[in-house]
Amino acid sequence: LAYCVGLAREAELVAQILEAQGFGCVSGICKVGSTPKEEIGIRESEKIRIGQYESMCNPVLQARIMNDAKTHFNIALGLCVGHDSLFFRYADAPTIVLAVKDRVAGHNPLGPIYTSASYYARLKNKGF
């Protein structure tokens, strides 16, 4: 279970369900390795929380954790776009996406599509 720190609670629930059903569960949080953002040239003014320590995501290390555990199947839960691609590239086992990261739509990127006949109908107008 490779997951985003922002979905740690959901990852815990998924792991509990998997284990209750007899599956072994290895997990790797996106911030594994705790590499500071400054290491890749992120300036203090560019951080989300200025003046605080921030580590960057490490999807390659997440994949290596799964590979070292010799997982047969991986589940991605809320990895960032691009980070998911890196995870897929470096993971040895097949991976399925349980949920995509979409904070605007509550991790339900099809929500705006489902409401395109009502709330988001204006998006079908040119020039919006």
PLY file of the C-alpha trace (Angstrom):
ply
format ascii 1.0
element vertex 128
property float x
property float y
property float z
element edge 127
property int vertex1
property int vertex2
end_header
0.00 0.00 0.00
1.78 3.10 -1.27
-0.01 6.15 0.05
0.06 9.91 0.45
0.60 11.38 3.90
-2.63 13.34 3.35
-4.53 10.05 3.22
-2.86 8.34 6.19
-6.19 7.77 7.96
-7.66 6.17 4.85
-4.54 4.04 4.38
-4.88 2.78 7.95
-8.47 1.74 7.26
-7.55 0.02 3.98
-4.70 -1.85 5.71
-7.06 -2.98 8.49
-9.56 -4.30 5.93
-6.87 -6.09 3.91
-5.38 -7.71 6.99
-8.81 -8.72 8.32
-9.37 -10.53 5.02
-6.12 -12.46 5.32
-3.83 -10.34 3.16
-0.39 -9.32 4.31
0.07 -5.58 4.04
3.29 -3.67 3.56
2.92 0.08 3.44
5.06 3.00 2.40
4.16 6.62 3.06
5.06 9.22 0.43
7.47 11.10 2.71
9.60 7.99 3.32
13.26 8.90 3.68
12.40 12.36 5.02
14.53 14.19 2.45
14.37 17.97 2.96
12.98 19.97 0.04
16.02 22.24 0.20
18.09 19.31 -1.10
16.59 19.86 -4.57
16.79 23.65 -4.44
13.39 24.57 -3.00
13.74 27.98 -1.34
12.13 28.81 1.98
9.73 31.24 0.26
8.51 28.41 -1.99
7.55 26.05 0.80
3.99 25.40 1.89
4.78 26.22 5.53
7.49 28.86 5.53
9.92 28.49 8.41
9.11 24.83 9.02
10.79 21.60 8.01
9.23 20.00 4.94
10.28 16.73 3.40
9.61 15.87 -0.21
7.79 12.83 -1.50
9.87 9.86 -2.58
7.85 7.54 -4.85
10.97 5.71 -6.02
11.83 4.73 -2.44
8.18 3.75 -1.89
8.52 1.35 -4.84
11.83 0.00 -3.54
10.20 -0.74 -0.17
7.54 -2.78 -1.97
10.18 -4.49 -4.11
12.29 -5.38 -1.05
9.19 -6.88 0.58
8.59 -8.83 -2.65
4.97 -7.74 -2.87
2.83 -9.58 -5.40
0.45 -6.67 -5.95
0.54 -2.99 -5.00
-2.20 -0.50 -4.23
-1.63 3.23 -4.79
-3.70 5.48 -2.56
-3.67 9.18 -3.37
-0.20 9.55 -4.84
0.43 12.85 -6.61
0.23 12.98 -10.38
3.73 12.28 -11.62
4.69 10.60 -8.36
2.28 7.81 -9.25
4.02 7.42 -12.62
7.40 7.12 -10.92
5.99 4.54 -8.50
4.55 2.50 -11.40
7.87 2.71 -13.26
9.99 1.45 -10.37
7.64 -1.05 -8.72
8.24 -4.65 -9.74
4.70 -5.86 -8.98
1.58 -4.71 -10.79
-0.14 -1.71 -9.19
-3.76 -0.67 -9.05
-4.97 2.81 -8.12
-7.51 2.71 -5.31
-7.95 6.49 -5.22
-6.36 9.41 -6.99
-5.34 12.60 -5.25
-7.84 15.36 -5.89
-8.17 17.66 -2.91
-10.56 20.01 -4.74
-13.13 17.27 -5.40
-12.59 15.30 -2.20
-10.45 12.67 -3.97
-13.33 12.06 -6.37
-12.17 13.54 -9.69
-15.34 12.36 -11.41
-17.51 14.44 -9.06
-17.53 17.46 -11.40
-18.37 15.16 -14.33
-21.26 13.60 -12.42
-22.61 17.06 -11.62
-22.03 18.48 -15.11
-25.78 18.61 -15.73
-26.35 20.70 -12.62
-23.71 22.43 -10.48
-20.91 22.36 -13.06
-23.11 22.86 -16.14
-21.44 26.23 -16.77
-18.18 24.48 -17.55
-19.66 23.30 -20.86
-19.97 26.93 -22.03
-17.17 28.32 -24.20
-14.96 30.91 -22.61
-15.73 29.99 -19.04
0 1
1 2
2 3
3 4
4 5
5 6
6 7
7 8
8 9
9 10
10 11
11 12
12 13
13 14
14 15
15 16
16 17
17 18
18 19
19 20
20 21
21 22
22 23
23 24
24 25
25 26
26 27
27 28
28 29
29 30
30 31
31 32
32 33
33 34
34 35
35 36
36 37
37 38
38 39
39 40
40 41
41 42
42 43
43 44
44 45
45 46
46 47
47 48
48 49
49 50
50 51
51 52
52 53
53 54
54 55
55 56
56 57
57 58
58 59
59 60
60 61
61 62
62 63
63 64
64 65
65 66
66 67
67 68
68 69
69 70
70 71
71 72
72 73
73 74
74 75
75 76
76 77
77 78
78 79
79 80
80 81
81 82
82 83
83 84
84 85
85 86
86 87
87 88
88 89
89 90
90 91
91 92
92 93
93 94
94 95
95 96
96 97
97 98
98 99
99 100
100 101
101 102
102 103
103 104
104 105
105 106
106 107
107 108
108 109
109 110
110 111
111 112
112 113
113 114
114 115
115 116
116 117
117 118
118 119
119 120
120 121
121 122
122 123
123 124
124 125
125 126
126 127
